[in-house]
């Protein structure tokens, strides 16, 4: 019984050491980021700020950055403030431009699916097992075998598959939480989002009111009415 426990403990220890192959996901947290690049002046009908390389904002995210480049994506963190006097639907009333051409952000569900790291690939680790110990031989013939077979493969495979699945889930949940597709932005409200776009390079981004919404008035702070002077009593 003790020998069996020792083998399992050794297998778990080796698996924990090697299972770092699966990439973790470091959350972007666009609502906590700084260093946004302003694309509009303060007080514009729609104030827009953005930040490229969002996947690198709070950690390496090596697996996801690699997929981002391979799939031809740019994951952008954005900040949007509605200074108009009416609700604005991000998809209907606002137009995102990349350089000098309009683009449509990729929905979060599709982007998360395209950028996820592989899980089944780690099943290959099932074959990675070890023999620990030594053998004694005479003239090439083994006369004493003191090795112990340690089934590390299943532990390594399972650890990596679990880690990759959890990382993919964390990315998918954050992308969904900060998805701006059809997001309604109230007057005076500031929202933060993760905007995946299908672009290999970077270019200046702009967010403008579509023609149908361009006549929406900008919210102007109310001013106090001027005091009415008291009527003269004619010297009486």
C-alpha positions in Angstrom: 0.0 0.0 0.0 2.8 2.4 0.9 4.7 1.6 -2.3 1.5 2.3 -4.3 1.1 5.7 -2.5 4.7 6.6 -3.2 4.3 5.9 -6.9 1.1 8.1 -7.1 2.7 10.9 -5.1 5.8 10.9 -7.4 3.6 10.9 -10.5 1.6 13.8 -9.2 4.7 15.8 -8.4 6.2 15.2 -11.8 2.8 16.1 -13.4 2.6 19.4 -11.4 6.1 20.3 -12.6 5.4 19.7 -16.3 1.8 20.7 -16.6 2.7 24.4 -17.1 2.5 23.7 -20.9 -1.1 24.9 -20.9 -1.3 28.6 -21.2 -3.2 30.6 -18.5 -5.4 33.6 -19.2 -4.7 37.0 -17.7 -7.8 39.1 -17.7 -7.7 42.3 -19.7 -10.1 44.3 -17.3 -10.7 47.2 -19.7 -12.5 49.1 -17.0 -9.3 49.3 -14.9 -6.8 50.0 -17.7 -4.9 53.2 -18.1 -2.9 54.6 -21.1 -5.9 54.7 -23.5 -5.3 56.6 -26.7 -7.9 59.3 -27.1 -9.5 59.5 -30.6 -11.8 62.4 -29.9 -11.7 65.6 -27.9 -13.4 65.9 -24.6 -17.0 67.0 -25.0 -17.5 65.4 -28.4 -20.9 63.8 -28.9 -19.2 60.4 -28.5 -15.9 60.3 -26.7 -13.8 57.4 -27.8 -10.5 56.0 -26.5 -8.8 52.7 -27.3 -5.8 50.5 -26.6 -4.2 47.9 -28.9 -2.5 44.8 -27.6 -5.1 44.4 -25.0 -4.2 40.7 -24.4 -0.8 41.9 -23.2 -2.2 44.5 -20.8 -2.0 42.4 -17.6 0.1 39.4 -18.5 1.8 37.5 -21.2 -1.2 35.4 -22.5 1.3 33.8 -24.9 -1.0 31.1 -26.2 -3.8 33.6 -27.0 -1.4 36.2 -28.5 -0.1 33.5 -30.7 -3.6 32.6 -31.8 -4.5 36.3 -32.2 -1.7 36.7 -34.8 -2.3 33.4 -36.5 -6.0 34.1 -36.9 -5.5 37.7 -38.1 -7.0 39.4 -35.1 -6.4 42.6 -33.1 -8.0 42.5 -29.7 -8.7 46.1 -28.6 -9.8 47.5 -25.3 -12.1 50.6 -25.7 -13.7 53.3 -23.6 -16.8 55.1 -24.9 -18.8 58.0 -23.4 -22.2 59.1 -24.6 -22.4 62.9 -24.4 -25.7 63.1 -26.4 -29.2 63.4 -24.9 -30.4 60.1 -26.1 -29.6 56.4 -25.9 -27.1 55.1 -28.4 -26.9 51.5 -29.6 -23.3 50.7 -30.2 -24.0 48.5 -33.3 -26.8 50.5 -34.8 -25.9 54.1 -34.1 -22.1 54.1 -34.0 -19.6 53.3 -36.8 -16.1 52.1 -36.1 -13.4 52.9 -38.6 -10.0 51.4 -39.1 -7.8 54.0 -40.8 -10.1 55.4 -43.4 -12.6 52.5 -43.8 -15.5 51.3 -41.7 -15.2 47.9 -40.0 -17.5 45.6 -38.0 -16.1 44.1 -34.8 -16.2 40.4 -34.4 -18.8 39.1 -31.9 -17.3 38.0 -28.7 -18.5 34.4 -29.0 -16.9 33.9 -32.4 -13.7 35.7 -31.3 -13.3 33.5 -28.2 -13.8 30.4 -30.3 -11.2 31.5 -32.8 -8.6 32.4 -30.2 -9.0 29.5 -27.8 -6.1 27.3 -27.2 -6.3 23.6 -28.0 -7.3 21.1 -25.3 -7.4 17.7 -27.0 -3.7 18.1 -28.1 -2.6 17.5 -24.5 -3.8 13.9 -24.7 -0.5 13.1 -26.3 1.0 13.5 -22.8 -0.7 10.2 -21.9 2.3 8.5 -23.5 4.8 10.4 -21.4 5.6 8.0 -18.5 8.8 7.4 -16.5 10.8 4.6 -14.9 12.6 5.7 -11.8 15.4 3.7 -10.2 18.4 1.7 -11.5 19.3 -1.7 -12.9 22.4 -3.9 -12.5 23.7 -5.9 -15.4 26.5 -8.4 -16.1 27.8 -8.6 -19.6 24.8 -6.7 -20.9 22.3 -8.9 -19.1 20.1 -7.3 -16.5 20.5 -9.3 -13.3 18.7 -6.9 -10.9 15.9 -4.4 -11.8 15.2 -1.8 -9.1 13.2 0.6 -11.3 9.7 1.7 -10.6 7.2 2.6 -13.4 5.5 5.9 -12.7 2.4 6.5 -14.8 3.0 10.3 -15.1 1.3 10.6 -18.6 -2.3 10.6 -17.4 -1.5 13.2 -14.7 0.3 15.4 -17.1 -2.4 15.2 -19.8 -5.2 15.7 -17.3 -3.5 18.7 -15.7 -2.9 20.4 -19.0 -6.3 19.7 -20.4 -7.9 21.1 -17.2 -5.7 24.2 -17.2 -6.4 24.9 -20.9 -10.1 24.5 -20.5 -10.3 26.8 -17.5 -8.2 29.4 -19.3 -10.5 29.3 -22.4 -13.5 29.6 -20.1 -12.1 32.7 -18.4 -11.3 34.3 -21.7 -14.8 33.5 -23.1 -16.5 34.9 -20.0 -14.6 38.1 -20.0 -15.1 38.7 -23.8 -18.9 38.1 -23.2 -18.9 40.5 -20.2 -17.3 43.3 -22.2 -19.0 42.6 -25.6 -20.4 45.9 -27.0 -22.5 44.3 -29.7 -25.9 46.0 -29.5 -24.9 47.6 -26.2 -27.1 50.5 -25.2 -25.2 53.5 -23.9 -27.3 55.9 -21.8 -26.8 59.7 -22.0 -23.8 60.6 -19.9 -22.8 57.0 -19.5 -19.2 55.7 -20.0 -18.8 52.0 -21.0 -15.7 49.8 -21.4 -15.4 47.0 -23.9 -13.3 44.4 -25.6 -13.5 44.8 -29.3 -11.9 42.0 -31.5 -11.3 43.1 -35.1 -10.1 41.1 -38.1 -7.0 43.1 -38.9 -3.4 42.0 -39.1 -1.9 45.5 -38.6 -2.8 48.5 -36.5 -4.2 51.8 -37.7 -6.0 54.8 -36.0 -9.4 53.9 -34.8 -12.4 56.2 -34.7 -16.0 55.9 -33.5 -18.5 58.2 -35.0 -22.3 58.7 -35.1 -23.9 57.1 -38.1 -25.8 59.4 -40.5 -29.2 58.4 -39.0 -28.0 59.4 -35.5 -25.9 62.4 -36.5 -28.6 64.9 -35.6 -28.8 63.8 -32.0 -28.2 66.9 -29.8 -25.3 67.0 -27.5 -26.1 67.2 -23.8 -25.4 70.7 -22.5 -25.1 71.3 -18.8 -28.1 73.3 -17.6 -27.5 76.8 -16.4 -29.4 78.6 -13.7 -32.0 81.1 -14.9 -31.0 84.8 -14.5 -32.6 86.5 -11.6 -35.5 88.8 -12.4 -34.9 92.4 -11.1 -37.4 93.6 -8.5 -40.0 96.1 -9.9 -39.3 99.8 -9.2 -41.6 101.5 -6.7 -41.3 104.8 -8.6 -39.6 106.5 -5.7 -42.6 106.1 -3.4 
